[in-house]
Every structure is written in structure tokens, then in C-alpha cells.
């Protein structure tokens, strides 16, 4: 069993920054693919970024590329999402998700992840 716990959300003005953290626990957590998704009210849950299989490579959605940076510290079982140049369109609940058996073609689809955190609210004001 794997548990994921996010923290770091909050309210920030447009152009500001926030850093989200996700602490993973469980026997397979260090080898897992861990991703960030977000969901705004009335919208589908969407892919933000992923650290593939223990951190071999990091992938980003085009909408956040160049503004968000995902890092991973396996010694602490923690992943981070540094979010810079935040815009009102980034307002959403951000979720950390993990899966140990994901294939690359499924990485950007939330339905393929087995483990989820509780989510953390990010609100960007104009």
C-alpha cells in the first residue's frame, strides 16, 4: 500500500510562486512514477508533470513548461512542484498521484494511477 500526502498550496497573486510537496510512503514508492494533476471547478482532471519511474525522466504539459519544475528526492520519498509565474488559469486543486506499473503511453491519463493524495488548493488572484 502506498500513501501520498500533498502540502504547500495557498493563495498567491498572479506572477507569484508556490512550491508543492508530496511525501510518498510504501514499499514501491521510490520506483514509482509520480505525477501532478490538477482539477479546476467544472473541468476534467488534467496532467501537469510526472517523474517517470523513480526519476529517470521528467515530463511536463505544454501549458506549464518553462514555468513549473518538478524535482524528486528519493532519500526523502518526496517530490516537489515549483510553480513560478503563476496565472489565474493555474487555479485548481493539485493532486499527487503514483503508480508502479504505468506504461509511458498512459502517463498523462489520470485513470491509470492507483494512488492519490488528498489534494491541495492553489488559488491565483489577478
Secondary structure, DSSP 8 states (H G I E B T S, - for coil): --EEEEE--EEEETT--EEEEEEEESTTTTTSEEEEEEE-TTS--EEEEEEETTTTEEEE-TTTTTTEEEEEEGGGTEEEEEE-S--GGG-EEEEEEEESS--GGGTT-GGG--EE---EEEEEE-
